[in-house]
Amino acid sequence: MSSPSKRRDMDLMKLMMSDYKVEMIDDGMQEFFVEFHGPKDSLYEDGVWKIRVELPDGYPYKSPSIGFVNKIYHPNVDEVSGSVCLDVINQTWSPMFDLVNVFEVFLPQLLLYPNASDPLNDDAAALMMQDSAAYEQRVKEYCQKYAKAEDIGATKEESSSEEEVSEEDYSSSDDDAIAGKPDP
């Protein structure tokens, strides 16, 4: 039987070798982003989301933490934090599941079959139950506004420009330190 760290590495490599774009956040292989496209024949079909994945030390015995980075209008996704309310991830996770299951089965099922009776976004749940046409329109508006490929690219560019700024700040603090040495 393999150790949890070997299993984590194997699952991550399997995900990277699939059709999903994976962007590592750090060298520890525990935090990363995955580009996720809405399932075909759904209200979310034209959307592209950046999903943040955090693997706990106990993975695969403990479930991954999954969250949408760019906005999505869905009863089971918190509009502010992007947290996902999905039983199979939050309550009934099993080591038999892997990361590919999350992106090929669990998230597509979540988007295809929203559960308004167990919401994280009360407004989306209420609109879905009271006025399905208005709900569908709002989902499509969010997809057009927040879930285009360029929206994910913009998020990546912002991250790299922040890194550049911090490098410049680091360089200027080095210059200050050098300039400050002769004074004493």
Disulfide bonds with the S-S distance in Angstrom:
none
